Amino acid sequence: MDSVVVRKVWKENLVKEFELLKVALRSHRMVSIDTEFPGVVYRPPNVDGHDLGKLPPNWNYQVIRDNVNSTNIIQLGLALCDDKGCLPDFGTKSQYVWEFNFKDFDVYNDLQNPESIELLERQGIDFDKNLKEGIDSADFAALMLKSGLLGNHSAFTWVTFHGAYDIAHLMKILIRRPLPYDLTGFMIMVQSIFGKRLFDLKHMMKFCDGLYGGLEKVANALGVQRLAGKSHQAGSDTLLTLQTFKKFLDVYFKEQNNGGLGVRHNGHLLTRMQCVLHGLELNNGFHQSNNAGLKIINPFSHGFHRLNLNSAGLKMITPRQLNSAGLKMINPFSHGFHVINLNLCRQTSAICN
């Protein structure tokens, strides 16, 4: 493969880069995404961070929804490939992916997980530059909605790795309001925005022997190397997601032809795994409802419930504000700082099931 260049997108070159992106979309129909965000700031009491994904899907969605509604996106990566697995090159000797840098997150004032912020800083994210030169997510959303990428009948295949937070953050900036109240409403909106051909590699690999762990570990197991950038940078991670997904399909999902492994992937098996996000599996209830002819809700219309995150009566104080005041750092996961209403989760679980 030719060298891969991560195209850094800021407010000054946003429109120009979307024009290039639309050219690439004419022939590149597989799209992977990755986001960087300020981490998980809310979780249920007595649940370790590593165990969040083990919660029942309806409860897990409550956690994701509250976190995404309360935090702002930092970066979004997009990588495209055509049916031969090639990235856009625009007639040059390099191939390209995109990394969009947003100004929405204010590291000095916004809610954040300190460990996540420190990790992103070590990996090279400049929060001051994002504030000064970053993209307003409303401008990004306006261009994204006109790009042709989105819609229930989208011709594109979307790829994520453990993508519930990525999809949720992108959805939030597209619809410009809090996320849907329950998991069923969220998954209906996912299909309405991204179409049916959405795959989460983290979910798919559960059905394949020998694959486990995070993106880097799975990529290494499949012999896929990172071609550009660093981990926890959205452009680099979205490229690694795309490359790993393609190798995953070749290893586990190729159809058998008379002459051995063919070039076509097993569409029947893949259909069973589409539009399912890891940790938010609905046991096919969503697909059964959709196949019954239920109306797809327009995600850009009014009427979705808003979650009042101030209902607990807590004033949100950021770690950097505490540090600047010389106060002791408060652990946001300590008792008394939780906003997940477990009774509400149980009610939602009963309704959805």
C-alpha positions as CSV (number, residue, x, y, z in Angstrom):
1,M,0.0,0.0,0.0
2,D,1.1,3.6,-0.7
3,S,1.8,5.8,2.2
4,V,-1.2,6.9,4.1
5,V,-1.8,10.5,5.1
6,V,-4.2,11.6,7.8
7,R,-5.8,14.8,6.6
8,K,-6.2,17.1,9.6
9,V,-9.5,19.1,9.3
10,W,-10.0,22.4,11.2
11,K,-12.6,25.2,10.7
12,E,-10.5,26.9,8.1
13,N,-10.4,23.9,5.7
14,L,-13.6,22.1,6.6
15,V,-15.6,23.0,3.5
16,K,-12.6,22.2,1.2
17,E,-12.1,18.8,2.8
18,F,-15.8,17.9,2.5
19,E,-15.6,18.7,-1.2
20,L,-12.8,16.2,-1.5
21,L,-14.7,13.7,0.7
22,K,-17.8,13.9,-1.6
23,V,-15.5,13.1,-4.6
24,A,-14.2,10.1,-2.8
25,L,-17.7,8.9,-1.9
26,R,-18.5,8.3,-5.6
27,S,-16.4,5.2,-5.6
28,H,-15.6,4.4,-2.0
29,R,-18.6,2.9,-0.3
30,M,-17.2,1.4,2.9
31,V,-16.8,4.0,5.8
32,S,-15.3,3.5,9.2
33,I,-15.5,5.9,12.0
34,D,-13.9,6.5,15.4
35,T,-14.3,9.3,17.9
36,E,-12.3,10.7,20.8
37,F,-14.3,12.2,23.7
38,P,-13.7,13.2,27.3
39,G,-14.2,9.7,28.7
40,V,-16.8,8.1,30.9
41,V,-17.9,10.5,33.6
42,Y,-21.0,8.7,34.9
43,R,-21.6,5.1,35.9
44,P,-23.9,3.2,38.2
45,P,-22.7,2.8,41.8
46,N,-20.6,-0.3,42.6
47,V,-19.9,-1.0,38.9
48,D,-16.2,-1.1,37.9
49,G,-15.3,0.7,34.7
50,H,-14.3,-2.6,33.1
51,D,-17.7,-4.1,33.9
52,L,-19.8,-1.4,32.2
53,G,-20.1,-3.4,29.0
54,K,-21.4,-6.4,31.0
55,L,-24.6,-4.6,32.1
56,P,-27.8,-5.6,30.4
57,P,-28.2,-3.7,27.1
58,N,-31.0,-1.5,28.3
59,W,-29.0,-0.5,31.4
60,N,-25.8,-0.1,29.4
61,Y,-27.6,2.3,27.0
62,Q,-28.7,4.4,30.0
63,V,-25.0,4.8,30.9
64,I,-24.0,5.6,27.4
65,R,-26.8,8.1,26.9
66,D,-26.1,10.0,30.1
67,N,-22.4,10.2,29.3
68,V,-22.8,11.3,25.7
69,N,-25.5,13.8,26.6
70,S,-23.2,15.3,29.2
71,T,-19.9,15.5,27.2
72,N,-18.7,17.0,24.0
73,I,-16.9,15.4,21.1
74,I,-13.1,16.1,20.6
75,Q,-12.2,14.3,17.3
76,L,-13.9,12.2,14.7
77,G,-12.1,10.1,12.1
78,L,-13.4,8.9,8.8
79,A,-11.7,6.3,6.5
80,L,-13.1,5.1,3.2
81,C,-12.3,2.2,0.9
82,D,-13.6,0.9,-2.4
83,D,-14.6,-2.6,-3.4
84,K,-10.9,-3.5,-3.9
85,G,-10.0,-2.3,-0.4
86,C,-8.2,0.9,-1.7
87,L,-8.3,4.2,0.1
88,P,-8.9,7.4,-1.8
89,D,-5.7,8.7,-3.5
90,F,-7.0,11.5,-5.7
91,G,-4.4,10.6,-8.4
92,T,-1.5,11.1,-6.0
93,K,1.1,8.6,-4.6
94,S,-0.5,8.8,-1.2
95,Q,-3.8,7.5,0.2
96,Y,-5.9,9.5,2.6
97,V,-8.1,9.4,5.7
98,W,-9.7,12.3,7.6
99,E,-9.5,13.5,11.1
100,F,-12.0,16.3,12.2
101,N,-11.0,18.4,15.2
102,F,-13.8,20.0,17.1
103,K,-13.9,23.1,19.3
104,D,-17.0,21.9,21.3
105,F,-15.0,20.5,24.2
106,D,-13.5,23.0,26.6
107,V,-10.9,21.3,28.7
108,Y,-11.0,24.1,31.3
109,N,-14.7,24.1,32.0
110,D,-16.4,20.9,30.6
111,L,-17.2,17.7,32.3
112,Q,-14.4,15.1,31.8
113,N,-12.7,12.0,33.0
114,P,-9.2,13.2,34.1
115,E,-7.5,9.9,33.1
116,S,-9.0,10.1,29.6
117,I,-7.8,13.7,29.1
118,E,-4.3,12.9,30.3
119,L,-4.1,9.9,27.9
120,L,-5.3,12.1,24.9
121,E,-2.8,14.8,25.8
122,R,0.0,12.2,25.9
123,Q,-1.1,11.0,22.4
124,G,-0.7,14.5,21.0
125,I,-4.1,16.1,21.1
126,D,-3.8,19.9,21.7
127,F,-6.9,21.0,23.5
128,D,-6.0,24.7,23.3
129,K,-5.6,24.4,19.5
130,N,-8.9,22.7,19.3
131,L,-10.6,25.5,21.2
132,K,-9.0,28.1,19.0
133,E,-9.0,26.5,15.5
134,G,-11.4,23.6,15.8
135,I,-14.7,23.0,14.0
136,D,-18.1,23.9,15.4
137,S,-20.0,20.6,15.3
138,A,-23.0,22.4,14.0
139,D,-21.1,23.3,10.8
140,F,-19.8,19.7,10.5
141,A,-23.4,18.4,10.9
142,A,-24.7,20.7,8.2
143,L,-22.1,19.4,5.7
144,M,-22.5,15.8,6.8
145,L,-26.2,15.9,6.2
146,K,-25.6,17.1,2.7
147,S,-22.8,14.6,1.9
148,G,-25.0,11.7,0.8
149,L,-23.5,9.5,3.5
150,L,-26.6,9.3,5.7
151,G,-30.1,8.0,5.5
152,N,-32.2,4.9,5.9
153,H,-31.4,3.8,2.3
154,S,-27.8,4.7,2.5
155,A,-25.6,2.9,-0.1
156,F,-22.7,2.9,2.3
157,T,-21.4,0.2,4.7
158,W,-20.4,1.6,8.1
159,V,-17.8,0.0,10.2
160,T,-16.9,0.6,13.9
161,F,-15.0,-1.2,16.7
162,H,-16.9,-1.2,20.0
163,G,-18.8,1.6,18.3
164,A,-21.7,2.5,20.6
165,Y,-20.1,5.7,21.9
166,D,-18.8,6.6,18.5
167,I,-22.2,6.3,16.9
168,A,-23.9,8.0,19.8
169,H,-21.5,11.0,19.7
170,L,-21.9,11.4,16.0
171,M,-25.7,11.1,16.3
172,K,-25.9,13.7,19.0
173,I,-24.1,16.3,16.9
174,L,-26.2,15.5,13.9
175,I,-29.6,15.7,15.6
176,R,-28.6,18.7,17.8
177,R,-30.5,17.4,20.8
178,P,-30.1,14.8,23.5
179,L,-30.2,11.1,22.6
180,P,-33.4,9.1,22.5
181,Y,-34.7,8.0,25.9
182,D,-34.5,4.3,25.5
183,L,-32.5,1.7,23.6
184,T,-35.2,0.8,21.1
185,G,-35.6,4.4,20.1
186,F,-31.9,4.8,19.8
187,M,-31.5,1.7,17.5
188,I,-34.4,2.9,15.3
189,M,-32.6,6.2,15.0
190,V,-29.3,4.5,14.2
191,Q,-30.9,2.7,11.2
192,S,-32.7,5.9,10.1
193,I,-29.4,7.8,10.0
194,F,-26.8,5.1,9.0
195,G,-28.9,2.6,7.2
196,K,-28.9,-1.2,7.8
197,R,-25.4,-1.9,6.8
198,L,-23.7,-0.9,10.1
199,F,-21.2,-3.4,11.6
200,D,-19.5,-3.4,15.0
201,L,-16.4,-5.6,14.8
202,K,-16.3,-6.0,18.6
203,H,-19.8,-7.6,18.4
204,M,-18.9,-9.8,15.3
205,M,-15.7,-11.2,16.8
206,K,-17.6,-12.8,19.6
207,F,-18.7,-15.5,17.2
208,C,-15.1,-16.2,16.0
209,D,-12.7,-18.4,17.9
210,G,-9.4,-16.8,19.1
211,L,-10.3,-13.1,18.9
212,Y,-10.7,-11.0,22.0
213,G,-9.6,-7.7,23.5
214,G,-9.4,-4.2,22.2
215,L,-8.7,-2.9,18.7
216,E,-4.9,-3.0,18.9
217,K,-4.9,-6.6,20.2
218,V,-7.3,-7.8,17.5
219,A,-5.4,-6.1,14.8
220,N,-2.2,-7.7,16.0
221,A,-3.9,-11.1,16.1
222,L,-4.9,-10.7,12.5
223,G,-1.5,-9.4,11.4
224,V,-2.7,-5.8,10.7
225,Q,-0.2,-3.0,11.3
226,R,-1.0,0.6,12.1
227,L,-0.2,2.6,9.0
228,A,-0.4,6.1,10.2
229,G,-0.5,8.1,13.4
230,K,-0.9,6.9,17.0
231,S,-3.5,5.1,19.0
232,H,-6.2,7.3,20.5
233,Q,-6.1,9.7,17.6
234,A,-9.3,9.4,15.6
235,G,-7.8,9.4,12.2
236,S,-5.3,6.7,13.0
237,D,-7.8,4.5,14.9
238,T,-10.4,4.7,12.2
239,L,-7.9,3.6,9.6
240,L,-6.9,0.7,11.8
241,T,-10.5,-0.2,12.3
242,L,-11.1,-0.3,8.6
243,Q,-8.0,-2.4,7.8
244,T,-8.8,-4.8,10.7
245,F,-12.4,-5.2,9.5
246,K,-11.3,-6.0,6.0
247,K,-8.8,-8.6,7.2
248,F,-11.4,-10.0,9.6
249,L,-13.9,-10.6,6.7
250,D,-11.2,-12.3,4.6
251,V,-10.2,-14.6,7.4
252,Y,-13.7,-15.5,8.8
253,F,-16.4,-14.7,6.3
254,K,-15.2,-15.7,2.8
255,E,-17.5,-18.0,0.9
256,Q,-16.3,-21.3,-0.2
257,N,-16.1,-21.8,-4.0
258,N,-15.0,-24.9,-5.9
259,G,-11.5,-23.5,-6.3
260,G,-11.2,-22.7,-2.6
261,L,-11.8,-19.4,-0.8
262,G,-13.7,-17.1,-3.1
263,V,-13.6,-13.3,-3.2
264,R,-17.2,-12.9,-2.1
265,H,-18.0,-12.6,1.6
266,N,-20.8,-14.7,3.2
267,G,-23.7,-12.3,2.9
268,H,-26.1,-14.5,4.9
269,L,-24.0,-14.5,8.0
270,L,-23.1,-10.8,7.7
271,T,-26.8,-9.9,7.4
272,R,-27.4,-11.5,10.9
273,M,-24.7,-9.2,12.4
274,Q,-25.6,-5.9,10.8
275,C,-27.0,-3.0,12.8
276,V,-26.0,-4.5,16.1
277,L,-23.7,-2.6,18.5
278,H,-21.6,-4.3,21.1
279,G,-23.2,-4.1,24.5
280,L,-26.5,-2.9,23.0
281,E,-27.8,-6.2,21.5
282,L,-31.5,-6.4,21.5
283,N,-31.8,-10.1,20.8
284,N,-33.1,-9.4,17.3
285,G,-36.2,-7.7,18.8
286,F,-35.3,-4.5,16.9
287,H,-34.9,-6.4,13.6
288,Q,-38.2,-8.2,14.1
289,S,-40.0,-4.9,14.8
290,N,-38.5,-3.3,11.7
291,N,-39.4,-6.3,9.5
292,A,-42.9,-6.0,10.8
293,G,-43.2,-2.7,8.9
294,L,-43.0,-0.3,11.8
295,K,-42.5,3.3,10.9
296,I,-38.9,4.6,11.1
297,I,-38.9,7.8,13.2
298,N,-37.3,10.8,11.6
299,P,-34.4,11.6,13.9
300,F,-34.4,15.2,12.8
301,S,-37.9,15.9,13.9
302,H,-39.0,17.1,17.4
303,G,-40.5,15.0,20.1
304,F,-37.7,12.9,21.7
305,H,-37.5,12.9,25.5
306,R,-34.7,15.0,27.0
307,L,-32.9,13.8,30.1
308,N,-32.6,16.3,32.9
309,L,-29.0,15.7,34.1
310,N,-29.4,18.3,36.8
311,S,-32.2,16.4,38.4
312,A,-29.8,15.2,41.1
313,G,-29.2,18.8,42.1
314,L,-25.5,18.5,41.5
315,K,-23.3,21.3,40.2
316,M,-20.8,20.0,37.8
317,I,-17.2,21.1,38.6
318,T,-14.4,20.1,36.3
319,P,-11.1,18.8,37.6
320,R,-9.1,21.7,36.1
321,Q,-11.3,24.2,38.0
322,L,-10.6,22.3,41.2
323,N,-6.9,22.2,40.5
324,S,-6.7,26.0,39.7
325,A,-8.5,26.7,43.0
326,G,-6.0,24.6,45.0
327,L,-8.7,22.2,46.0
328,K,-8.4,18.4,46.4
329,M,-9.4,16.4,43.3
330,I,-12.8,14.8,43.7
331,N,-13.3,11.4,42.3
332,P,-16.3,11.6,40.0
333,F,-17.0,7.9,40.5
334,S,-17.2,8.2,44.3
335,H,-20.5,7.9,46.2
336,G,-22.9,10.8,45.8
337,F,-21.9,11.7,42.2
338,H,-23.9,9.2,40.3
339,V,-26.7,10.3,38.0
340,I,-27.8,6.9,36.7
341,N,-31.2,6.2,38.1
342,L,-31.2,2.4,38.5
343,N,-35.0,2.2,39.1
344,L,-35.5,4.0,35.9
345,C,-33.2,1.5,34.2
346,R,-35.2,-1.3,35.5
347,Q,-38.4,0.3,34.3
348,T,-36.9,0.8,30.8
349,S,-35.6,-2.7,30.7
350,A,-39.1,-4.1,31.5
351,I,-40.7,-1.9,28.8
352,C,-38.1,-2.8,26.1
353,N,-38.2,-6.5,26.9
